[in-house]
Every structure is written in C-alpha cells, then in structure tokens.
C-alpha cells in the first residue's frame, strides 16, 4: 500500500481526481489531494508550491506525488520540502524560460492568442479547452468545461532553474494530447526523469477518460518505487 498525493493542473481543482481516487483506494492505496489557488490574479508558482506544502502537511510518511499538467511545475519544487517516495508527472507542462532550459521545445500546442492573459488571468476559450477531454463521454466533457476557471498568468512561469528530479520518477504523456506538445514531452522525460516517457493513448485528461487504466499504471509504479527505495536502503 502506498500513499498518493494528487496535484491538479491549471484552471482546475482537486475534484478533477474524483474518478481516479476510488480506483486507487480499491487497490489498497491511500490518497491525499490539494487545492491550489491558481485562479487568483497575481498568484505565483511559488505561492502554489507553498499551498501544496500546506495541503500535504499531515503526511506522516514519504508518499508518491502525482502532478497533472501545470501541476508538474509545482511538484518539482517540493522534493526538499515534503517527504517523497517518488513522483509521477501526468501529461505535464513546465514553463521554463529559454535561459533556464535553452533546449526545451514550446510546451503547448495552443496559439499565442489563446493563452494571452486578460486582467492577469489566462483563460482559453471553451472551444480551445475541449481537446483536453476529447476522449471522455460528452456529459463529462461539458461538466469539466463548466468547472474550468482562469489561471493566474504569473503562476505559469517557472521561478526556478531547470534540474533533474532526484526521487524515482516517471513522465507519462498522452499520444493524442490536444494541449501539450509531444516534442516537449519527449524532451522533458529524459531531462527530468532520466528515462524515456511512458506513452499512453488518449487525451490530456486520462484520469477522467480511463481512471481504471491510470490507477493500474500508478499501482505498478508504486511497486517499482517501493522496490527502488528498498534497494537503496540495503
């Protein structure tokens, strides 16, 4: 049994994990979630990391940090702040500057117009957001689109230098992701985790489209991370 700490992506809340949580619990795992204050104009990526640390303050043992989309930028700030057993980046995006990561391709496939801030918030149109959920049932797509908020523009910028993840980790990317560039995922996986990405079919929101499959993948990585931790301690 492992503990998973789930960090949602931009414009979202912890409710986005509602289908995955029971699947993980059915496999014997404990789950923690956190809500990030990203919809408040002026909120920075550092503020989001602080909120995650506070949200996971009750963790009494190392756990597996799961970060979706923009949440990956939060996750990579937490290695030295909370006890981690491993890290899973699910369809991640981290907005490094050219100075921080000069070899990194652009992370998004959205147009500049769609991500131009208005009153300090990035809020792509409903039409531009729909590809994030294209393989979900239509009623679920409509529900998720209704739940989306704006995202503080400054919270998307990485306030830290690029560095590889120190704990056991994996980057999972969706082959038909309508939000994240596959070129970025192919670059980021070896750069951050030291190994190729784990490719899965589908959209940017596999935890909504196929929660059973994602829970099985997470369960396998939990066992792998546990074995790695055991091997390093002997």
N, C-alpha and C positions, 0 to 999 in steps of 0.2 A: 504494500500500500504506500502510495506517495501522496504528497500534498501539492496541488497545483494552485498557483496564484495567477489569475487571469487579468490582463491589462487590455482594455478595449482600444480601438483606434480613434481617428479624428471624427468629430461630429456625432459621436455615439455615446452610449452609456453601458454600464455593466449588464443591462437587460439583454444585450446582444448575445450573451452567453447562455441564455435561458434553455436552449435546446441541447447544448453540449453538457451542461452541468449534470443533469440526471444520468447521462450516458457515462460520464466519468465516475460518478458515485456508484452506479451499478457495477462498475469494475473494481470497486473497493477503495477508490481514491477519495481524499478529502479535497474540497475546493474552496478557495477564497477569491473574492472579487474586490475591485476597487473602482470608484467613480472619479474620473479626472475632471477638473474644472476648465476644460478647454474652450467652452463656449463663451467665456468671459473675455471681452476685448482687453488686450494688454497682457494676458496670461502668457508666461514664457515656458519653454520646455523645462527649464529648471524648476519652475513652480509645479509643473505636472509631476516631475520626479519626486519633489517634496510631498505631494499629495499621495503618491504611491507608497512612499516610505511610511507615512502616517496610516494609510489604509491597511498595510500589512504588518503593523506594529505588534499585533497579537501572535504572530508566527513564533512558535517556540522551538522550531527545528528547521534545518535547511529544506527549502522547497523548490519546485520547478516553476520558473517564471515563464509564462506564456504571454507573448505580446503580439497583437494583431496590428498590421498596417502601421500607422504613425506611432502606435504604442511601442514599436521597436526602439524609437529614439529615446523613450522613457526608460525602457528596460536596460539599455546598455549603460545607463548612468548609475545603476543600482547595485552593481557587483560588489562594491566595497561598502555598501550602506545597509544591506539586508543579507541574511544567510541564505545562500543559494546552493541547490544541488545540481541544477542545470538550467538551460534556457532554450526555449523553443520560439523561434521567430516565424510567425504565420503570415504569409503574404506581406512582408514588412516593407516599410519605406523609412529611410533616414535621410534628412535633407542636409547633407554635408555641403559646405561651400567648396568651390574649386581649390581654394588654398588648403582646406582640410583633407580633401581626397581628390587630387587632380585627375586620377584615372577613372573616377566614377561616372558612368553614364547618367543622363537625367532619369530620375526615379519614376516619373509619372507619364502616362500617355494622354492626360488631359491637356487641352490647349491653354496657352497663357491667359486667354480671356476668361476661361472657366475658373481659374484659380487667382484672379485678380481680386485683392481684398476690397471690401466695401465697408466703411466705418469700422475698420480694424478686424473684420471677420472674412474668412474665406468660406464661401457657401456656393459651390457649384449647383447648377440648375438640377431640377428633378430629372430631366432627360439625361443629363451628363452623369448623374449618380446611379441611374438604373443599371448600367452594365456591371456594377459591383455585386448585383444579386441575380444576374440573368438566369441562372440555373435553379433558382428557388421557385416554389409554387407562386402563382400570381398574387394570391391573397397575402402571402408572406412578403413579397416584394413591396406591395402597396403599404403594408404595415411598417416596414422598415423605412421606406421613403418618408412616411409621415413622422417618424421619430427623429430624423436627422436634424441637427442644429447647425449653426455656424461654428467655425473653428477660428480661434484667435490666430491671426496671421503670424505673429511673432513666435507662437508656440510651435511652429513648423520648422524653425531654424535650429540646427544643432549648435548648442553653445559649448561644444567640447571638440577636442581633436579626435580624429579617427584613431581607433585602437582595436585590435582583435579581442574577442570575448575570451575571458580566461577560464570560465567554468565550461564543462561539457555542453555542447550546444549544437543546434541544427537549424537550418533555414529551409522552410517549406514554402514552395511557391506554386501557384495555380497556373496551369499551362494556357488557359483561356482567360486570364485575369484582364478585366476591362479597365483597370485603374493603374496597375503597376507595370512598368516596362520589364519584359523578360530579360533584356540586356542588363538592367540594373541588378536583378536577382542573380543572374549568372556571375556578375562581378562581385556582389556582396557576399555570397555564400562562402567561397574560399577565403575572401579577405577577412570576414568576420569570424567564421567558424573553423576555418582550416580544412574544409571538405566541400565537395560539390553539393548543390542544393538537392533537396528531396522534392521531386516534381510530382504533382497530383493533378488530375483533371479538374476542370470547372472554373468557377468564378473567384472573385476576390473574397467571397464570404463562405468558404467551405464549411465552417462551423454551423452555419444556418442551412445550407443546402444538403449536407451529408454529415450530420453530427455523429452518427454511429461510426462511420468510417474514420472520422477525425479522432474520436475517442480511442479507437483501436490503435491508430498511429501513435497517439500520445502515450497510450499504455505501453507500447513497445519501447518507445524512447525512455520512459520512466524506468523500465527494467534495465535498459542499456546504461543509463546514467548511474543507476544504483551499482551496477557491476563495476563501472569505472571508478566510482568513489571507493568501493571496497578494495579494488586492486591497488589504488594509490595509497590506501591506508595500511597495506600489509607489506 
